[in-house]
Amino acid sequence: MKQLKIVIIDYGVGNTHSVSNAIKHLGYKQLKISDNEQTIKEADVLILPGVGAFDECMKNLKDSHLDTILGEQVLENKKPILGICVGMQMMAEFSEENGIHQGLNWIHGMVKKLDLPKNFAVPHVGWNNVTIEHNEPIFSRNDENCNFYFDHSYYFHCNEEYVSAWCDYGVKITAAVQQDNIFGVQFHPEKSQTNGLKLFRSFFNSI
């Protein structure tokens, strides 16, 4: 059986090696961390990780022209992609983190700061149960109300039609989004032990 060619996008920020280690643990060998246009074109599936501030991540993507390359592969060629944390947030139209900054504009919505009840800390760090709205494809192996590891101060505010999972942290927070071949998770599957590995496996098996 042909192995998937998986490329983790390298744009100078993000937890690329921890994501790579988690995917390698599942036995996928055709895996690269790269910003090379040809390598990205040859991939079967893309992973867009993200750690840090939205504006810095978007700047790095644009400076390396990866926003254009990814737009062509994802929007025109319909290549599957999974965004992780800020990688998911960059799929929005805008973010209000450190001012108003334009995103990739792949999924209609805006990244907003968490506005929580007083007894809930910001950033939202730690394990949280997730309510799954759409099992297919990325949650097909996960149990209902499974938990994942979160670490964020901003969240993706979008129409419910794009929300495949959410969590309760004083307010209802978007935990995962999907539209056609575009998928994103606010939590870190690479830090979420068995549940995270199940999610990666479901995503890759759906391709």
N, C-alpha and C positions, 0 to 999 in steps of 0.2 A: 504494500500500500504506500502511495506517495506521501512523503512527509510535507506538511505545510511549511512554506517559507514565511517565517515570522520576523518582522522588523520592529524593534523598539526605537522610536524616534529620538535621536540625540541632538538636543539643541542647547546644551550647556547648563540646563537646570533640570532637576527631576531625579527621581530615585531609580535610575536606569538599571543599576547592577542588582539591586534587591528584587526588582521585577524580573530581570533575567534569571536570577537564581531560582525564583519560584517556578518559572515556566520550565526551566531545565529539569527541575525536580520531577516534573510530570513526564519527562522523557522526550521532549521535543528537541531535536538536534539541529534543525535548520533554522537557527535563531541568530540574529545579528542586532547589534546596537549601532545605528548608523544615521548620518545626515546626508549620505550620498544619494543623489537623485536617481541614478540607475538602479541602485540597490533597492530603493523604495519602490520604483516601478516594477521590479521583478518580484516583489513580495506578494504573497497571497493574502496577508492580513497585517494590519498595523496596530501598534500600541503607542498611545501618546500619554506619557507620564507627566507629572507636574508637581513641583514642590516650590513654595515661596509665593511671591506676590504676582498677581495677574499681569500687571503692566510690564514687569521685568520678563516674564515668560513670553508674552506677546512680542515684546521688542526683540528678544532673541530669535523667535520664529521668523519674524519679518527680516531681520538683519541677514539671516542665512537663506532667505527666500523660500523657506520651508512652508510658509503659509500658502504660497502659490502652488508649490509642488503637491502639497497635501490636498489643496482644493481640487486640483486636476484629478488626482487619484481617487479621492473620496466622492466628490460631487459628480464628476463626469464619468469616471470609470466604475463607480459604485463599489470600490474596494472596502471591505469591512474594516472598521476601526473601533478600538476601545480606548476611551479617554479615562484617565485615573486622576482624581482629586482636581488640581488646577487644570490638568489635561482635559477633564470634562467641562470645567467652567469656561475654558477658552472656546468651546463650541457655541457659546451664547452670542447674542448680538453685542452686548455691552457688559461692562463691570463697573461698579461704583467704588471699587477698592482704590484708594489713593487718587481720587478724582474719577472722572468718567473716561473709560478706555474702551476702544472698539475691540470686539472679539472676532472669531472666524465667521460668525453669522451663519452657522450651519443649522442651528435649532433656535427658533424664536423664543426669546426670553432674556432675562437680565440677571446678573450676579449681584446679590445684595448682601449687606452685612447682617449677621444674625441679630435679631432683636428679641431677646429672651426674657422670661420672668426673672426677678432678682435672684432667686435661688439657683439659677443655672449659669455656670461659668462660660465665658468666652475667652479663648477658643474652646470649641467642643472637641475634647480629646478623650479617647477611650472607646470601649466596646459599647455598642448600641444594637438592640434588636431592630430588624428591618421588616417592614410589612411589604410583601411582594404583591404587586398588582398584575404583572404579566410574567408568568414563569418562563415562557419561551422568548428568546432562546437562552439567555445567559443565566437564568436562575433554575433551569430545569432539573438540576441535581441537588439544589438546596431545599432544606425543609422550610415550611412556613415559619415566620418569626425567627429566622436564623440571625446570628449576630456577626457584625463586622467591626473592624477598627477604624475609627474616624479621627481626623486631626485637621480642623478648619475653623475659620472665623466668618466665612462667607458661604452663601449657598445659591444654587441655581433656581431662580423663581421663573417658572414657565407654566404653560397650559398643562392641565392634567393629562391631556391626550399623549404627551411625551413622557410622562412619569411612569416608569416601570416598577419603582419601589420607593418607599419613603420611611423615615424614622421619626419617632416622637422624642423630642428633646425640649420639652416645655412648649414647643410649637411643632407643627408638621414641617419637616425638612425633606426636600428632595434628596433621595439617596441614590437613585439611578434614573437615567433617561435613555430613550431609544427612539429613533426615527429611521426607518428603512435600514440601511447598512451602517448607521451611525449609533454607537452605544457609548455610554459614559457612566461612571460610578464616582460618587463623592468620597466614599471610603477607600481604604487601601487593601485590595485583595491580597497583595504580596505580604501584608502583615497580619492577615486574618486567618492564618493557619488553615485548617481543613476546609472551612467554608470558602475561603478565598481560592484555594486550589480547585474546588468543585466549580466555582464560577469560571475560572480560566478554562477548565476542561470543557464545560458546556459551551462557552463561546467558540472555542476552536473546533469542537465537533459539529457546530452548526454551519460551518463554512464548507 
